[in-house]
Amino acid sequence: MTAQVDYNPGFFLPQAHAWVEQSNVMGTAAAESSALQINGGGVWPFAGAVDAYNKLVPMFSTLCTQGQQQMIAICDALCTAAKQYGATEQQLIQASDGVFH
């Protein structure tokens, strides 16, 4: 029993485009996250909650940046796969040229 792989040449690049669009969203979230800090939250009943919240803001920014980098890596992998499949397809076309005529 052999595995079969369905290949659709139109699959890779639209997927890569979607990943890069989402990486831009994550990058924007990371860049704008500093505005999430709450200043002047030292009022007694809320001081602990505000301090805890403000400690999470840099973590949010870091995770968004990491997410953006991973999404770009996925996009790069999809683009590489598209190029490799395209090159292989061209090689097969050239190798079989005239064989079926």
N, CA, C and O atoms as a printed pandas DataFrame, in Angstrom:
     atom_number atom_name residue_name chain_id  residue_number  x_coord  y_coord  z_coord
0              1         N          MET        A               1    0.845   -1.177    0.000
1              2        CA          MET        A               1    0.000    0.000    0.000
2              3         C          MET        A               1    0.891    1.240    0.000
3              4         O          MET        A               1    1.737    1.406    0.879
4              5         N          THR        A               2    0.697    2.095   -0.977
5              6        CA          THR        A               2    1.498    3.317   -1.053
6              7         C          THR        A               2    0.621    4.526   -0.768
7              8         O          THR        A               2   -0.579    4.535   -1.045
8              9         N          ALA        A               3    1.250    5.528   -0.214
9             10        CA          ALA        A               3    0.542    6.764    0.092
10            11         C          ALA        A               3    0.416    7.599   -1.167
11            12         O          ALA        A               3    1.322    7.636   -1.999
12            13         N          GLN        A               4   -0.703    8.258   -1.293
13            14        CA          GLN        A               4   -0.900    9.166   -2.409
14            15         C          GLN        A               4   -0.996   10.584   -1.862
15            16         O          GLN        A               4   -1.552   10.832   -0.792
16            17         N          VAL        A               5   -0.448   11.478   -2.621
17            18        CA          VAL        A               5   -0.474   12.879   -2.229
18            19         C          VAL        A               5   -1.167   13.663   -3.331
19            20         O          VAL        A               5   -0.750   13.630   -4.489
20            21         N          ASP        A               6   -2.220   14.361   -2.962
21            22        CA          ASP        A               6   -2.881   15.233   -3.926
22            23         C          ASP        A               6   -2.155   16.571   -3.908
23            24         O          ASP        A               6   -1.881   17.135   -2.849
24            25         N          TYR        A               7   -1.858   17.052   -5.076
25            26        CA          TYR        A               7   -1.139   18.315   -5.188
26            27         C          TYR        A               7   -1.979   19.280   -6.005
27            28         O          TYR        A               7   -2.376   18.987   -7.133
28            29         N          ASN        A               8   -2.235   20.407   -5.429
29            30        CA          ASN        A               8   -2.944   21.473   -6.117
30            31         C          ASN        A               8   -2.001   22.666   -6.169
31            32         O          ASN        A               8   -1.720   23.280   -5.140
32            33         N          PRO        A               9   -1.512   22.998   -7.358
33            34        CA          PRO        A               9   -0.521   24.074   -7.440
34            35         C          PRO        A               9   -1.050   25.427   -6.968
35            36         O          PRO        A               9   -0.264   26.303   -6.607
36            37         N          GLY        A              10   -2.342   25.604   -6.966
37            38        CA          GLY        A              10   -2.902   26.873   -6.538
38            39         C          GLY        A              10   -3.079   26.996   -5.035
39            40         O          GLY        A              10   -3.569   28.019   -4.558
40            41         N          PHE        A              11   -2.695   25.985   -4.283
41            42        CA          PHE        A              11   -2.916   25.969   -2.846
42            43         C          PHE        A              11   -1.904   26.816   -2.080
43            44         O          PHE        A              11   -2.288   27.558   -1.176
44            45         N          PHE        A              12   -0.646   26.722   -2.416
45            46        CA          PHE        A              12    0.423   27.268   -1.590
46            47         C          PHE        A              12    0.430   28.786   -1.472
47            48         O          PHE        A              12    0.488   29.319   -0.364
48            49         N          LEU        A              13    0.372   29.477   -2.585
49            50        CA          LEU        A              13    0.542   30.929   -2.536
50            51         C          LEU        A              13   -0.624   31.662   -1.865
51            52         O          LEU        A              13   -0.374   32.610   -1.121
52            53         N          PRO        A              14   -1.885   31.272   -2.089
53            54        CA          PRO        A              14   -2.952   31.933   -1.313
54            55         C          PRO        A              14   -2.820   31.678    0.190
55            56         O          PRO        A              14   -3.109   32.559    0.999
56            57         N          GLN        A              15   -2.388   30.483    0.555
57            58        CA          GLN        A              15   -2.174   30.187    1.969
58            59         C          GLN        A              15   -1.040   31.047    2.526
59            60         O          GLN        A              15   -1.143   31.575    3.633
60            61         N          ALA        A              16    0.028   31.184    1.768
61            62        CA          ALA        A              16    1.159   32.015    2.203
62            63         C          ALA        A              16    0.698   33.460    2.391
63            64         O          ALA        A              16    1.090   34.119    3.354
64            65         N          HIS        A              17   -0.120   33.943    1.485
65            66        CA          HIS        A              17   -0.632   35.312    1.586
66            67         C          HIS        A              17   -1.466   35.482    2.863
67            68         O          HIS        A              17   -1.352   36.496    3.550
68            69         N          ALA        A              18   -2.289   34.502    3.171
69            70        CA          ALA        A              18   -3.103   34.579    4.393
70            71         C          ALA        A              18   -2.223   34.623    5.641
71            72         O          ALA        A              18   -2.503   35.379    6.571
72            73         N          TRP        A              19   -1.156   33.813    5.664
73            74        CA          TRP        A              19   -0.263   33.802    6.829
74            75         C          TRP        A              19    0.473   35.126    6.971
75            76         O          TRP        A              19    0.656   35.609    8.088
76            77         N          VAL        A              20    0.895   35.716    5.874
77            78        CA          VAL        A              20    1.617   36.986    5.978
78            79         C          VAL        A              20    0.668   38.104    6.407
79            80         O          VAL        A              20    1.075   39.008    7.136
80            81         N          GLU        A              21   -0.587   38.055    5.967
81            82        CA          GLU        A              21   -1.557   39.054    6.428
82            83         C          GLU        A              21   -1.750   38.956    7.941
83            84         O          GLU        A              21   -1.788   39.973    8.634
84            85         N          GLN        A              22   -1.870   37.749    8.442
85            86        CA          GLN        A              22   -2.058   37.577    9.881
86            87         C          GLN        A              22   -0.796   37.939   10.660
87            88         O          GLN        A              22   -0.881   38.413   11.793
88            89         N          SER        A              23    0.367   37.720   10.062
89            90        CA          SER        A              23    1.601   38.127   10.748
90            91         C          SER        A              23    1.652   39.639   10.883
91            92         O          SER        A              23    2.169   40.158   11.872
92            93         N          ASN        A              24    1.121   40.346    9.898
93            94        CA          ASN        A              24    1.065   41.806    9.993
94            95         C          ASN        A              24    0.149   42.240   11.136
95            96         O          ASN        A              24    0.446   43.206   11.839
96            97         N          VAL        A              25   -0.956   41.534   11.321
97            98        CA          VAL        A              25   -1.874   41.836   12.424
98            99         C          VAL        A              25   -1.158   41.627   13.760
99           100         O          VAL        A              25   -1.277   42.449   14.669
100          101         N          MET        A              26   -0.413   40.521   13.874
101          102        CA          MET        A              26    0.315   40.251   15.112
102          103         C          MET        A              26    1.393   41.303   15.352
103          104         O          MET        A              26    1.612   41.711   16.492
104          105         N          GLY        A              27    2.059   41.740   14.306
105          106        CA          GLY        A              27    3.074   42.771   14.437
106          107         C          GLY        A              27    2.480   44.091   14.906
107          108         O          GLY        A              27    3.073   44.794   15.724
108          109         N          THR        A              28    1.313   44.419   14.386
109          110        CA          THR        A              28    0.626   45.633   14.819
110          111         C          THR        A              28    0.236   45.529   16.290
111          112         O          THR        A              28    0.395   46.485   17.049
112          113         N          ALA        A              29   -0.273   44.369   16.686
113          114        CA          ALA        A              29   -0.655   44.173   18.089
114          115         C          ALA        A              29    0.558   44.328   18.997
115          116         O          ALA        A              29    0.467   44.947   20.057
116          117         N          ALA        A              30    1.689   43.771   18.588
117          118        CA          ALA        A              30    2.905   43.888   19.397
118          119         C          ALA        A              30    3.354   45.347   19.500
119          120         O          ALA        A              30    3.737   45.812   20.574
120          121         N          ALA        A              31    3.304   46.054   18.387
121          122        CA          ALA        A              31    3.766   47.444   18.370
122          123         C          ALA        A              31    2.860   48.361   19.189
123          124         O          ALA        A              31    3.326   49.320   19.804
124          125         N          GLU        A              32    1.585   48.063   19.191
125          126        CA          GLU        A              32    0.641   48.938   19.885
126          127         C          GLU        A              32    0.372   48.518   21.327
127          128         O          GLU        A              32   -0.380   49.186   22.037
128          129         N          SER        A              33    0.971   47.432   21.758
129          130        CA          SER        A              33    0.654   46.908   23.087
130          131         C          SER        A              33    1.147   47.797   24.230
131          132         O          SER        A              33    0.611   47.730   25.336
132          133         N          SER        A              34    2.144   48.616   23.980
133          134        CA          SER        A              34    2.616   49.485   25.064
134          135         C          SER        A              34    1.522   50.450   25.517
135          136         O          SER        A              34    1.523   50.907   26.660
136          137         N          ALA        A              35    0.593   50.753   24.620
137          138        CA          ALA        A              35   -0.518   51.626   24.981
138          139         C          ALA        A              35   -1.507   50.940   25.923
139          140         O          ALA        A              35   -2.412   51.584   26.453
140          141         N          LEU        A              36   -1.335   49.641   26.129
141          142        CA          LEU        A              36   -2.232   48.907   27.022
142          143         C          LEU        A              36   -1.883   49.096   28.497
143          144         O          LEU        A              36   -2.674   48.755   29.376
144          145         N          GLN        A              37   -0.697   49.639   28.763
145          146        CA          GLN        A              37   -0.293   49.868   30.150
146          147         C          GLN        A              37   -1.267   50.840   30.819
147          148         O          GLN        A              37   -1.720   51.805   30.203
148          149         N          ILE        A              38   -1.574   50.574   32.070
149          150        CA          ILE        A              38   -2.445   51.458   32.842
150          151         C          ILE        A              38   -1.569   52.266   33.785
151          152         O          ILE        A              38   -0.877   51.715   34.641
152          153         N          ASN        A              39   -1.610   53.566   33.618
153          154        CA          ASN        A              39   -0.838   54.463   34.478
154          155         C          ASN        A              39   -1.747   55.031   35.557
155          156         O          ASN        A              39   -2.939   55.235   35.331
156          157         N          GLY        A              40   -1.193   55.279   36.704
157          158        CA          GLY        A              40   -1.968   55.870   37.789
158          159         C          GLY        A              40   -2.963   54.905   38.397
159          160         O          GLY        A              40   -3.986   55.320   38.943
160          161         N          GLY        A              41   -2.668   53.624   38.307
161          162        CA          GLY        A              41   -3.584   52.627   38.847
162          163         C          GLY        A              41   -3.274   52.259   40.270
163          164         O          GLY        A              41   -3.729   51.221   40.751
164          165         N          GLY        A              42   -2.510   53.078   40.958
165          166        CA          GLY        A              42   -2.099   52.751   42.309
166          167         C          GLY        A              42   -3.149   53.007   43.371
167          168         O          GLY        A              42   -2.832   53.015   44.560
168          169         N          VAL        A              43   -4.379   53.213   42.972
169          170        CA          VAL        A              43   -5.451   53.413   43.943
170          171         C          VAL        A              43   -5.634   52.101   44.701
171          172         O          VAL        A              43   -5.731   51.034   44.095
172          173         N          TRP        A              44   -5.678   52.187   46.011
173          174        CA          TRP        A              44   -5.604   51.014   46.877
174          175         C          TRP        A              44   -6.438   49.801   46.455
175          176         O          TRP        A              44   -5.863   48.721   46.319
176          177         N          PRO        A              45   -7.718   49.903   46.244
177          178        CA          PRO        A              45   -8.444   48.647   45.989
178          179         C          PRO        A              45   -8.061   47.978   44.679
179          180         O          PRO        A              45   -8.289   46.781   44.507
180          181         N          PHE        A              46   -7.480   48.736   43.752
181          182        CA          PHE        A              46   -7.170   48.186   42.434
182          183         C          PHE        A              46   -5.674   48.041   42.173
183          184         O          PHE        A              46   -5.287   47.567   41.104
184          185         N          ALA        A              47   -4.843   48.426   43.098
185          186        CA          ALA        A              47   -3.396   48.450   42.875
186          187         C          ALA        A              47   -2.849   47.079   42.509
187          188         O          ALA        A              47   -2.052   46.965   41.578
188          189         N          GLY        A              48   -3.255   46.051   43.216
189          190        CA          GLY        A              48   -2.750   44.703   42.924
190          191         C          GLY        A              48   -3.163   44.221   41.551
191          192         O          GLY        A              48   -2.354   43.639   40.829
192          193         N          ALA        A              49   -4.399   44.453   41.185
193          194        CA          ALA        A              49   -4.892   44.030   39.876
194          195         C          ALA        A              49   -4.199   44.794   38.756
195          196         O          ALA        A              49   -3.841   44.214   37.730
196          197         N          VAL        A              50   -4.011   46.080   38.951
197          198        CA          VAL        A              50   -3.357   46.902   37.931
198          199         C          VAL        A              50   -1.895   46.492   37.788
199          200         O          VAL        A              50   -1.392   46.402   36.668
200          201         N          ASP        A              51   -1.210   46.245   38.886
201          202        CA          ASP        A              51    0.186   45.796   38.822
202          203         C          ASP        A              51    0.296   44.467   38.073
203          204         O          ASP        A              51    1.169   44.299   37.222
204          205         N          ALA        A              52   -0.579   43.540   38.390
205          206        CA          ALA        A              52   -0.565   42.232   37.718
206          207         C          ALA        A              52   -0.841   42.399   36.223
207          208         O          ALA        A              52   -0.176   41.781   35.392
208          209         N          TYR        A              53   -1.803   43.219   35.892
209          210        CA          TYR        A              53   -2.145   43.485   34.496
210          211         C          TYR        A              53   -0.947   44.097   33.766
211          212         O          TYR        A              53   -0.594   43.659   32.671
212          213         N          ASN        A              54   -0.327   45.109   34.375
213          214        CA          ASN        A              54    0.804   45.781   33.733
214          215         C          ASN        A              54    1.998   44.847   33.538
215          216         O          ASN        A              54    2.796   45.051   32.624
216          217         N          LYS        A              55    2.128   43.835   34.378
217          218        CA          LYS        A              55    3.203   42.851   34.200
218          219         C          LYS        A              55    2.938   41.951   32.995
219          220         O          LYS        A              55    3.874   41.427   32.390
220          221         N          LEU        A              56    1.667   41.772   32.649
221          222        CA          LEU        A              56    1.319   40.916   31.516
222          223         C          LEU        A              56    1.468   41.605   30.163
223          224         O          LEU        A              56    1.631   40.939   29.141
224          225         N          VAL        A              57    1.414   42.917   30.154
225          226        CA          VAL        A              57    1.487   43.648   28.887
226          227         C          VAL        A              57    2.778   43.351   28.123
227          228         O          VAL        A              57    2.699   43.077   26.925
228          229         N          PRO        A              58    3.967   43.389   28.745
229          230        CA          PRO        A              58    5.184   43.052   27.988
230          231         C          PRO        A              58    5.191   41.595   27.522
231          232         O          PRO        A              58    5.723   41.285   26.456
232          233         N          MET        A              59    4.608   40.716   28.310
233          234        CA          MET        A              59    4.518   39.309   27.892
234          235         C          MET        A              59    3.645   39.187   26.649
235          236         O          MET        A              59    3.961   38.426   25.733
236          237         N          PHE        A              60    2.550   39.934   26.619
237          238        CA          PHE        A              60    1.666   39.948   25.451
238          239         C          PHE        A              60    2.431   40.409   24.220
239          240         O          PHE        A              60    2.329   39.800   23.155
240          241         N          SER        A              61    3.194   41.480   24.365
241          242        CA          SER        A              61    3.980   42.002   23.247
242          243         C          SER        A              61    4.992   40.967   22.753
243          244         O          SER        A              61    5.151   40.765   21.549
244          245         N          THR        A              62    5.671   40.319   23.693
245          246        CA          THR        A              62    6.657   39.302   23.328
246          247         C          THR        A              62    6.007   38.138   22.583
247          248         O          THR        A              62    6.531   37.672   21.570
248          249         N          LEU        A              63    4.872   37.673   23.086
249          250        CA          LEU        A              63    4.184   36.558   22.438
250          251         C          LEU        A              63    3.664   36.940   21.057
251          252         O          LEU        A              63    3.691   36.120   20.139
252          253         N          CYS        A              64    3.195   38.169   20.900
253          254        CA          CYS        A              64    2.757   38.634   19.584
254          255         C          CYS        A              64    3.927   38.668   18.604
255          256         O          CYS        A              64    3.786   38.267   17.449
256          257         N          THR        A              65    5.075   39.145   19.066
257          258        CA          THR        A              65    6.264   39.193   18.212
258          259         C          THR        A              65    6.701   37.783   17.813
259          260         O          THR        A              65    7.038   37.540   16.655
260          261         N          GLN        A              66    6.696   36.863   18.766
261          262        CA          GLN        A              66    7.049   35.479   18.456
262          263         C          GLN        A              66    6.051   34.871   17.475
263          264         O          GLN        A              66    6.436   34.162   16.545
264          265         N          GLY        A              67    4.778   35.152   17.688
265          266        CA          GLY        A              67    3.753   34.657   16.775
266          267         C          GLY        A              67    3.951   35.197   15.375
267          268         O          GLY        A              67    3.807   34.469   14.393
268          269         N          GLN        A              68    4.280   36.472   15.285
269          270        CA          GLN        A              68    4.535   37.079   13.979
270          271         C          GLN        A              68    5.698   36.373   13.275
271          272         O          GLN        A              68    5.618   36.067   12.085
272          273         N          GLN        A              69    6.764   36.122   14.011
273          274        CA          GLN        A              69    7.928   35.454   13.424
274          275         C          GLN        A              69    7.587   34.046   12.946
275          276         O          GLN        A              69    8.043   33.622   11.884
276          277         N          GLN        A              70    6.792   33.323   13.721
277          278        CA          GLN        A              70    6.403   31.968   13.331
278          279         C          GLN        A              70    5.501   31.988   12.098
279          280         O          GLN        A              70    5.620   31.134   11.220
280          281         N          MET        A              71    4.608   32.957   12.039
281          282        CA          MET        A              71    3.724   33.072   10.878
282          283         C          MET        A              71    4.512   33.380    9.619
283          284         O          MET        A              71    4.197   32.867    8.545
284          285         N          ILE        A              72    5.541   34.219    9.742
285          286        CA          ILE        A              72    6.403   34.516    8.599
286          287         C          ILE        A              72    7.167   33.257    8.184
287          288         O          ILE        A              72    7.360   33.017    6.993
288          289         N          ALA        A              73    7.598   32.463    9.144
289          290        CA          ALA        A              73    8.296   31.209    8.830
290          291         C          ALA        A              73    7.369   30.252    8.080
291          292         O          ALA        A              73    7.803   29.571    7.151
292          293         N          ILE        A              74    6.109   30.199    8.475
293          294        CA          ILE        A              74    5.139   29.347    7.778
294          295         C          ILE        A              74    4.947   29.845    6.348
295          296         O          ILE        A              74    4.903   29.054    5.406
296          297         N          CYS        A              75    4.833   31.155    6.196
297          298        CA          CYS        A              75    4.708   31.748    4.866
298          299         C          CYS        A              75    5.912   31.386    4.000
299          300         O          CYS        A              75    5.756   30.989    2.846
300          301         N          ASP        A              76    7.104   31.523    4.560
301          302        CA          ASP        A              76    8.325   31.177    3.827
302          303         C          ASP        A              76    8.327   29.708    3.411
303          304         O          ASP        A              76    8.716   29.374    2.292
304          305         N          ALA        A              77    7.889   28.829    4.322
305          306        CA          ALA        A              77    7.843   27.395    4.010
306          307         C          ALA        A              77    6.853   27.120    2.879
307          308         O          ALA        A              77    7.134   26.310    1.995
308          309         N          LEU        A              78    5.707   27.783    2.899
309          310        CA          LEU        A              78    4.726   27.593    1.831
310          311         C          LEU        A              78    5.259   28.105    0.491
311          312         O          LEU        A              78    5.030   27.479   -0.544
312          313         N          CYS        A              79    5.961   29.226    0.504
313          314        CA          CYS        A              79    6.550   29.755   -0.731
314          315         C          CYS        A              79    7.637   28.825   -1.265
315          316         O          CYS        A              79    7.737   28.601   -2.471
316          317         N          THR        A              80    8.443   28.292   -0.362
317          318        CA          THR        A              80    9.479   27.336   -0.761
318          319         C          THR        A              80    8.848   26.088   -1.359
319          320         O          THR        A              80    9.316   25.580   -2.378
320          321         N          ALA        A              81    7.790   25.593   -0.732
321          322        CA          ALA        A              81    7.098   24.400   -1.252
322          323         C          ALA        A              81    6.524   24.682   -2.637
323          324         O          ALA        A              81    6.598   23.830   -3.522
324          325         N          ALA        A              82    5.957   25.863   -2.831
325          326        CA          ALA        A              82    5.399   26.209   -4.138
326          327         C          ALA        A              82    6.490   26.220   -5.206
327          328         O          ALA        A              82    6.300   25.709   -6.310
328          329         N          LYS        A              83    7.631   26.808   -4.864
329          330        CA          LYS        A              83    8.743   26.852   -5.822
330          331         C          LYS        A              83    9.254   25.455   -6.136
331          332         O          LYS        A              83    9.517   25.135   -7.295
332          333         N          GLN        A              84    9.395   24.619   -5.109
333          334        CA          GLN        A              84    9.913   23.265   -5.320
334          335         C          GLN        A              84    8.943   22.412   -6.135
335          336         O          GLN        A              84    9.359   21.681   -7.034
336          337         N          TYR        A              85    7.660   22.504   -5.823
337          338        CA          TYR        A              85    6.681   21.750   -6.606
338          339         C          TYR        A              85    6.650   22.247   -8.042
339          340         O          TYR        A              85    6.557   21.450   -8.976
340          341         N          GLY        A              86    6.727   23.558   -8.221
341          342        CA          GLY        A              86    6.743   24.104   -9.569
342          343         C          GLY        A              86    7.961   23.659  -10.354
343          344         O          GLY        A              86    7.853   23.313  -11.530
344          345         N          ALA        A              87    9.118   23.666   -9.711
345          346        CA          ALA        A              87   10.352   23.226  -10.378
346          347         C          ALA        A              87   10.282   21.737  -10.718
347          348         O          ALA        A              87   10.694   21.324  -11.802
348          349         N          THR        A              88    9.766   20.942   -9.799
349          350        CA          THR        A              88    9.634   19.500  -10.054
350          351         C          THR        A              88    8.661   19.252  -11.199
351          352         O          THR        A              88    8.905   18.405  -12.058
352          353         N          GLU        A              89    7.569   19.986  -11.206
353          354        CA          GLU        A              89    6.589   19.835  -12.272
354          355         C          GLU        A              89    7.210   20.175  -13.625
355          356         O          GLU        A              89    6.965   19.483  -14.614
356          357         N          GLN        A              90    8.007   21.232  -13.670
357          358        CA          GLN        A              90    8.672   21.612  -14.914
358          359         C          GLN        A              90    9.666   20.545  -15.355
359          360         O          GLN        A              90    9.776   20.250  -16.545
360          361         N          GLN        A              91   10.388   19.967  -14.402
361          362        CA          GLN        A              91   11.331   18.896  -14.732
362          363         C          GLN        A              91   10.600   17.695  -15.315
363          364         O          GLN        A              91   11.069   17.089  -16.279
364          365         N          LEU        A              92    9.477   17.354  -14.746
365          366        CA          LEU        A              92    8.690   16.213  -15.244
366          367         C          LEU        A              92    8.135   16.503  -16.629
367          368         O          LEU        A              92    8.105   15.619  -17.485
368          369         N          ILE        A              93    7.697   17.736  -16.853
369          370        CA          ILE        A              93    7.194   18.107  -18.168
370          371         C          ILE        A              93    8.312   18.009  -19.204
371          372         O          ILE        A              93    8.106   17.477  -20.295
372          373         N          GLN        A              94    9.491   18.520  -18.863
373          374        CA          GLN        A              94   10.621   18.463  -19.798
374          375         C          GLN        A              94   11.081   17.024  -20.030
375          376         O          GLN        A              94   11.411   16.649  -21.155
376          377         N          ALA        A              95   11.101   16.220  -18.968
377          378        CA          ALA        A              95   11.548   14.836  -19.107
378          379         C          ALA        A              95   10.573   14.011  -19.931
379          380         O          ALA        A              95   10.984   13.079  -20.623
380          381         N          SER        A              96    9.296   14.336  -19.869
381          382        CA          SER        A              96    8.312   13.546  -20.593
382          383         C          SER        A              96    7.951   14.160  -21.942
383          384         O          SER        A              96    7.102   13.619  -22.649
384          385         N          ASP        A              97    8.564   15.258  -22.310
385          386        CA          ASP        A              97    8.256   15.918  -23.567
386          387         C          ASP        A              97    8.517   14.970  -24.730
387          388         O          ASP        A              97    9.626   14.466  -24.904
388          389         N          GLY        A              98    7.511   14.745  -25.494
389          390        CA          GLY        A              98    7.632   13.879  -26.654
390          391         C          GLY        A              98    7.361   12.417  -26.368
391          392         O          GLY        A              98    7.189   11.645  -27.311
392          393         N          VAL        A              99    7.317   12.005  -25.132
393          394        CA          VAL        A              99    7.114   10.607  -24.808
394          395         C          VAL        A              99    5.692   10.175  -25.152
395          396         O          VAL        A              99    5.482    9.055  -25.618
396          397         N          PHE        A             100    4.732   11.037  -24.930
397          398        CA          PHE        A             100    3.336   10.665  -25.130
398          399         C          PHE        A             100    2.771   11.128  -26.472
399          400         O          PHE        A             100    1.563   11.053  -26.694
400          401         N          HIS        A             101    3.633   11.604  -27.359
401          402        CA          HIS        A             101    3.142   12.063  -28.663
402          403         C          HIS        A             101    3.242   10.989  -29.694
403          404         O          HIS        A             101    2.873   11.205  -30.848
